[in-house]
Amino acid sequence: MKYIDIFGKKVSAIGCGCMRIAGFDEKKTEEYICTALDLGINFFDHADIYGGGHCEELFGEFLKKNPGYREKMFLQSKCGIRKGWFDFSYEHIMESVDGILERLHTDHLDSLLLHRPDVLMEPEEVDKAFSQLKESGKVRHFGVSNMNRFQMEYLGNNIDEKLFADQLQMSIVHTPLIDAGLNVNMGNDPSIMRDAGTLEYLRDHERVLQVWSPLQIGYFEGTFLNSERYEKLNGTLDQMAEKYGVGKDAIAYAWLLRLPMKVQVVLGTANIEHIASAVKACDITLEKKDWYTLYLDAGNRLP
């Protein structure tokens, strides 16, 4: 397993996104968590909306019965999404964290992310919430999700706590974070700056890029693995899987981990066989030519 340093703690570069465990029973939840830990994964990502809170409840029942496992984990959750609107108010953040901690049966989160940008955000309220959560020991670190560099910079300039991470969607076939940087001053569609240079901002400020939906086509359109839409890409993935001695899914994750910055890949799968295959991505470093070949075979062009 590859680990990155987060405030002095070694945290796995591959993390388990817990959105899909809502249908698990107690035995399957235990198998999921213990398998991940045995494979070297210590990063678990939640959100208060996953399964309407049930994913956190299932995870929390495991921790309640196995409290010794808590300190082996870097446990993260997210808040801010309400039904039909987004809310970064002081009251909602505080209430959300209390609910998260109760469901997870833990006295603290290692990190809390604000889930999606709230246009009506008052930074003073976020600052008040973060400060009290930090002082009380309920949350140790803070970050954001689905924000561009200016949103993150604006919030960061108006609160005392450092924002350590931004969780964003990316995969070989979903590359807006990369495209504009490769097509500077071109008149083509990829040159359109959709994210305000967020990737470069995160790297320059040593923030962590947490990648969600690393195998997805667009916004929940299914996986590109073995998809007829990406026949050429899958052929190349098969060739590289043989070359590097891993599964084609591991090649897709390794493509993300090859970015020269702190990257965490948040797995969308809860299948333990798929998780075991994914961690092998940490054992390889794609050659630069292979990285670009995959980018091109996904349907992208270089200027």
C-alpha positions as CSV (number, residue, x, y, z in Angstrom):
1,M,0.0,0.0,0.0
2,K,1.1,3.5,-0.7
3,Y,0.6,6.1,2.0
4,I,0.5,9.9,2.1
5,D,1.2,12.1,5.0
6,I,-1.8,14.0,6.4
7,F,-0.7,16.1,9.3
8,G,1.8,13.6,10.5
9,K,-0.4,10.5,10.0
10,K,0.2,7.9,7.3
11,V,-3.1,7.6,5.3
12,S,-3.6,5.1,2.5
13,A,-3.7,6.4,-1.0
14,I,-6.5,4.0,-1.8
15,G,-9.6,4.6,0.3
16,C,-12.9,2.9,0.7
17,G,-15.9,5.0,-0.2
18,C,-18.7,3.7,1.9
19,M,-21.7,4.9,-0.1
20,R,-22.6,1.4,-1.3
21,I,-22.8,-0.6,2.0
22,A,-26.3,0.5,2.8
23,G,-27.7,-3.0,1.9
24,F,-25.1,-4.9,3.9
25,D,-25.9,-7.0,7.0
26,E,-23.6,-7.1,10.1
27,K,-21.5,-9.9,8.8
28,K,-20.9,-8.4,5.4
29,T,-20.1,-5.0,6.9
30,E,-17.5,-6.6,9.1
31,E,-15.9,-8.5,6.2
32,Y,-15.8,-5.3,4.2
33,I,-14.0,-3.3,6.9
34,C,-11.6,-6.0,8.0
35,T,-10.7,-7.0,4.5
36,A,-9.8,-3.3,3.7
37,L,-7.7,-3.0,6.8
38,D,-5.9,-6.3,6.1
39,L,-5.1,-4.9,2.6
40,G,-3.5,-1.8,4.2
41,I,-6.5,0.6,3.6
42,N,-7.0,2.8,6.6
43,F,-9.0,5.6,4.9
44,F,-12.8,5.3,5.0
45,D,-15.0,8.0,3.4
46,H,-18.6,8.6,4.5
47,A,-21.2,11.3,4.0
48,D,-24.3,11.9,6.1
49,I,-26.5,11.5,3.0
50,Y,-25.2,8.0,2.0
51,G,-28.1,5.7,2.5
52,G,-29.9,8.4,4.4
53,G,-27.3,7.9,7.2
54,H,-27.7,4.1,7.2
55,C,-24.2,3.6,5.8
56,E,-22.7,5.4,8.9
57,E,-25.0,3.4,11.2
58,L,-23.8,0.1,9.8
59,F,-20.2,1.2,10.1
60,G,-20.8,2.5,13.5
61,E,-22.3,-0.8,14.7
62,F,-19.0,-2.4,13.8
63,L,-17.0,0.2,15.7
64,K,-19.4,-0.1,18.7
65,K,-18.6,-3.9,18.9
66,N,-15.0,-3.5,17.9
67,P,-13.8,-0.2,19.4
68,G,-10.1,-1.2,19.1
69,Y,-10.3,-0.7,15.4
70,R,-11.1,3.0,15.5
71,E,-7.5,4.2,16.0
72,K,-6.4,2.1,13.0
73,M,-8.6,4.2,10.8
74,F,-8.6,7.7,9.2
75,L,-12.3,8.3,9.3
76,Q,-13.9,11.0,7.2
77,S,-17.4,12.2,6.6
78,K,-19.1,15.0,4.7
79,C,-22.1,17.3,5.3
80,G,-23.8,20.2,3.7
81,I,-26.3,18.5,1.3
82,R,-30.0,18.7,2.3
83,K,-33.0,17.6,0.3
84,G,-33.2,20.1,-2.5
85,W,-30.6,22.6,-1.2
86,F,-27.1,23.0,0.2
87,D,-26.4,24.4,3.7
88,F,-23.2,25.5,5.3
89,S,-24.8,27.3,8.2
90,Y,-23.3,27.1,11.6
91,E,-26.4,25.3,13.0
92,H,-26.5,22.7,10.2
93,I,-22.8,21.9,10.4
94,M,-22.9,21.4,14.1
95,E,-26.1,19.3,14.0
96,S,-24.7,17.2,11.2
97,V,-21.5,16.4,12.9
98,D,-23.3,15.4,16.1
99,G,-25.5,13.1,14.0
100,I,-22.5,11.6,12.2
101,L,-20.6,10.9,15.4
102,E,-23.6,9.3,17.0
103,R,-24.2,7.0,13.9
104,L,-20.5,6.1,13.7
105,H,-20.2,5.5,17.4
106,T,-17.0,7.5,17.6
107,D,-16.1,10.7,19.6
108,H,-14.3,12.3,16.7
109,L,-13.8,12.5,12.9
110,D,-10.3,12.6,11.5
111,S,-11.7,14.9,8.8
112,L,-14.9,16.6,7.8
113,L,-15.6,17.8,4.2
114,L,-18.2,20.3,3.1
115,H,-19.9,18.3,0.5
116,R,-21.0,20.7,-2.3
117,P,-20.7,24.5,-2.6
118,D,-23.3,26.5,-0.8
119,V,-23.8,29.8,-2.8
120,L,-25.4,31.4,0.3
121,M,-22.5,30.4,2.5
122,E,-21.4,32.8,5.2
123,P,-17.7,32.1,5.9
124,E,-18.1,33.5,9.5
125,E,-20.5,30.7,10.3
126,V,-18.3,28.0,8.8
127,D,-15.4,29.5,10.8
128,K,-17.4,29.4,14.0
129,A,-18.5,25.8,13.4
130,F,-15.0,24.6,12.5
131,S,-13.4,26.3,15.4
132,Q,-15.8,24.9,17.9
133,L,-15.6,21.4,16.4
134,K,-11.8,21.5,16.5
135,E,-11.6,22.9,20.1
136,S,-14.1,20.2,21.3
137,G,-12.1,17.5,19.7
138,K,-15.0,16.4,17.5
139,V,-13.2,17.0,14.2
140,R,-9.4,17.1,13.7
141,H,-9.1,18.3,10.1
142,F,-11.3,20.0,7.5
143,G,-11.6,20.0,3.7
144,V,-14.1,20.5,0.9
145,S,-15.6,18.5,-1.9
146,N,-16.6,19.5,-5.4
147,M,-15.2,23.1,-5.2
148,N,-13.0,24.9,-7.6
149,R,-9.8,26.7,-6.6
150,F,-11.4,30.1,-6.1
151,Q,-14.2,28.7,-3.9
152,M,-11.7,26.8,-1.8
153,E,-9.3,29.8,-1.7
154,Y,-12.1,32.2,-0.7
155,L,-13.3,30.0,2.1
156,G,-9.7,29.3,3.2
157,N,-8.9,33.0,3.4
158,N,-11.9,33.6,5.7
159,I,-11.5,30.8,8.3
160,D,-8.7,29.9,10.7
161,E,-8.6,26.2,9.9
162,K,-6.5,25.0,7.0
163,L,-8.5,23.1,4.3
164,F,-6.3,20.1,3.6
165,A,-8.2,18.4,0.7
166,D,-10.7,18.8,-2.1
167,Q,-12.7,15.7,-3.2
168,L,-13.4,15.9,-6.9
169,Q,-14.6,13.6,-9.7
170,M,-12.0,12.2,-12.1
171,S,-11.3,9.2,-14.2
172,I,-9.5,8.4,-17.4
173,V,-12.6,9.3,-19.3
174,H,-13.7,12.3,-17.1
175,T,-10.7,14.7,-17.3
176,P,-11.9,18.4,-17.2
177,L,-9.3,19.0,-14.4
178,I,-6.6,18.0,-16.9
179,D,-7.9,19.0,-20.4
180,A,-7.6,22.8,-20.2
181,G,-4.1,22.6,-18.9
182,L,-3.1,20.6,-22.0
183,N,-4.9,23.0,-24.4
184,V,-3.9,26.4,-23.2
185,N,-4.8,29.2,-25.7
186,M,-6.4,26.8,-28.1
187,G,-9.8,27.4,-29.8
188,N,-11.1,23.9,-29.1
189,D,-13.6,22.7,-26.5
190,P,-11.0,21.0,-24.2
191,S,-9.3,24.4,-23.8
192,I,-12.3,25.8,-21.9
193,M,-11.3,26.3,-18.3
194,R,-14.2,24.7,-16.4
195,D,-12.5,24.4,-13.0
196,A,-10.3,27.6,-12.7
197,G,-7.0,25.6,-12.6
198,T,-8.0,23.6,-9.5
199,L,-5.5,20.8,-10.1
200,E,-2.6,23.2,-10.3
201,Y,-3.9,25.1,-7.2
202,L,-4.0,21.9,-5.1
203,R,-0.6,20.9,-6.1
204,D,1.0,24.3,-5.6
205,H,-0.6,24.6,-2.1
206,E,0.1,20.9,-1.2
207,R,-3.5,20.1,-0.7
208,V,-4.8,16.5,-1.2
209,L,-6.8,15.6,-4.3
210,Q,-9.4,13.0,-3.3
211,V,-10.8,11.4,-6.4
212,W,-14.3,10.1,-6.5
213,S,-15.9,7.9,-9.2
214,P,-12.5,6.8,-10.5
215,L,-14.1,4.3,-13.0
216,Q,-17.2,6.3,-14.0
217,I,-18.2,7.7,-17.3
218,G,-19.4,11.2,-16.6
219,Y,-21.9,11.7,-13.8
220,F,-23.0,8.2,-12.8
221,E,-23.3,6.9,-16.4
222,G,-21.7,3.5,-15.5
223,T,-18.1,2.3,-15.6
224,F,-15.9,2.5,-18.7
225,L,-14.3,-0.9,-17.9
226,N,-15.5,-3.3,-20.6
227,S,-17.8,-0.7,-22.1
228,E,-18.4,-0.8,-25.8
229,R,-18.2,3.0,-25.9
230,Y,-14.5,2.7,-24.9
231,E,-13.3,-0.3,-26.9
232,K,-9.9,1.1,-27.8
233,L,-9.3,2.2,-24.2
234,N,-10.2,-1.2,-22.8
235,G,-7.9,-2.9,-25.3
236,T,-5.0,-0.7,-24.1
237,L,-6.0,-1.3,-20.5
238,D,-5.8,-5.1,-21.2
239,Q,-2.3,-4.7,-22.7
240,M,-1.0,-2.7,-19.8
241,A,-2.6,-5.0,-17.3
242,E,-0.5,-7.8,-18.8
243,K,2.6,-5.6,-18.9
244,Y,2.4,-4.5,-15.3
245,G,1.0,-7.8,-13.9
246,V,-2.2,-6.3,-12.4
247,G,-5.9,-6.1,-13.3
248,K,-7.1,-3.5,-15.7
249,D,-8.9,-1.8,-12.9
250,A,-5.6,-1.3,-11.1
251,I,-4.2,0.3,-14.2
252,A,-7.1,2.8,-14.2
253,Y,-6.4,3.6,-10.5
254,A,-2.6,3.8,-11.1
255,W,-3.3,6.4,-13.9
256,L,-4.8,8.7,-11.2
257,L,-2.1,7.9,-8.7
258,R,0.6,8.8,-11.3
259,L,-0.3,12.5,-10.9
260,P,2.7,14.3,-9.3
261,M,0.8,15.4,-6.1
262,K,-0.9,14.0,-3.1
263,V,-3.7,11.8,-4.5
264,Q,-6.2,9.6,-2.8
265,V,-8.4,7.4,-4.9
266,V,-11.8,6.8,-3.2
267,L,-13.1,3.5,-4.4
268,G,-16.8,3.4,-5.3
269,T,-17.0,-0.4,-5.0
270,A,-17.9,-2.4,-1.9
271,N,-16.9,-5.7,-3.5
272,I,-14.0,-7.1,-1.5
273,E,-12.5,-8.8,-4.6
274,H,-12.5,-5.5,-6.5
275,I,-11.0,-3.8,-3.5
276,A,-8.2,-6.4,-3.3
277,S,-7.5,-5.9,-7.0
278,A,-7.5,-2.1,-6.6
279,V,-4.8,-1.9,-4.0
280,K,-2.3,-3.4,-6.5
281,A,-2.3,0.0,-8.2
282,C,0.0,1.1,-5.4
283,D,2.6,-1.4,-6.5
284,I,3.2,0.1,-9.9
285,T,4.2,3.4,-11.4
286,L,3.0,4.0,-15.0
287,E,5.6,5.1,-17.4
288,K,4.9,8.6,-18.7
289,K,4.3,7.3,-22.2
290,D,1.8,4.8,-20.9
291,W,0.0,7.5,-19.0
292,Y,-0.4,9.7,-22.1
293,T,-1.4,6.6,-24.2
294,L,-4.3,5.9,-21.9
295,Y,-5.4,9.6,-22.0
296,L,-5.4,9.5,-25.8
297,D,-7.1,6.1,-26.1
298,A,-9.9,7.4,-23.9
299,G,-10.8,9.7,-26.8
300,N,-8.8,12.8,-25.9
301,R,-6.4,14.7,-28.2
302,L,-3.2,16.6,-27.6
303,P,-2.8,20.0,-29.3
